[in-house]
Every structure is written in structure tokens, then in C-alpha cells.
Amino acid sequence: MDYKEALEVLTSHYPSGDRNELKEAYNLAMLALQKQIPTSPIKNEWSPSECPSCGSKLSDFIGDGLYKDRINLKICECGQCLNWKK
């Protein structure tokens, strides 16, 4: 089972009713699993690339309106796995 499949199972078995502690545990588990699935950074022209989860800047300003992406960065500070190839 991979992260996506585990996330689908948790989503399909989400608790119903007033079980707030169980719902909170499910929400935390699903958030953690979502961050394990490599996601492409958000790229905008003439702006630094950003983490899709937290919005952190993933590029360094090199002058004259240009930014260099930190393509060696595989995991953001928030824990989101990054895929620069997509």
C-alpha cells in the first residue's frame, strides 16, 4: 500500500457522528499522509517558487528580477515532499 492508497482508505472510512477525538486523529493522519505525496512547487514567472502546502518561498533572489529554484530541496520545512520534475 502506498501513501495515496492509505489516504483513500482513511477518507472512505472517515468517522461519522460526534466522535471529535477520532475525527481529529483522522484529520492529522490524512494531513501527514498528504504531505508524503510528492507535489510540484507553485511556479510563477518573475516570482519565487512556493510550497503548495504552506506557501514558503523555495527560490533565492539572484538579482534583476530573477530567482533560482532550490531544486535540491526535497522536503519543505512544513514536511511537504517536493517534486521539481513535474
N, C-alpha and C positions, 0 to 999 in steps of 0.2 A: 504494500500500500504506500502511495506517495502522499505528499502534503495536500495536493488538490483533492485526492480521493478521501483523505481523512476529514478535510474541511466539508466536503459534500455530505459525509456521513453525519457529522455533528450538526450541520444545517438541517438535514432531513429528520433528525431526532431531537430538535430543539424542544425543551420542556414547555409545557403549557400550564396555565393556571397561575397561582400566586406563589410559586416556588422561586422567590427572588434570589436566594443564595445560589441555587442551582443555575438559574439564568445568568447570574453574574460570572460564575465559573465557566459556563459555556461561552459567554462573550469574550472572556480573557483568553480561553483556549483558541477560539476562532481567530482572534486578532493575532495571537502568536503564530498560528499556522499561516495566516495570510502573509505575514512578514517573511516567512521562509520560502515563499514562492518568488523567484527572481522576477523583478519588474523593471521595465525600462525607465530611466530617469526622464523627467519632463524637459524637453529641449525647446528653447525659444531663440530665434535669431537675435543677436546682439544683447543677449542676457545670459546669465549663468544657468547651467542645468540645475534642476531641483529634484529633490527626493519626492517620489509620488505619495509617500505616506506622511511626512512631516514638513515638507517644503524647505528643508535645509539646502543651502547652496552647495553644489557639488563641482564647482568650477572655480578657477583662480583668475583674477583680472590680470591680463598681461599688457594692458595699455591700448590706447587708440580704439576703445570700444570692443576689444576682442577678449574672449575668455578661453582658457584651456581646461577641458574637462579632466577630472581626476579619474581616468579610466581604470587605474589600478585599484581603485576603491571598490571592493566587492560588497561591503555591508556598510550602510549608513549608521550614524550614531544612534538612531532610533531603533536599529535592529533589522531594518528592511534590507533584504538581499537585492542586489542590483544586477541588471543585465544590460551592459552597454552595447551589445551587438544587435539588439532589436531595432 
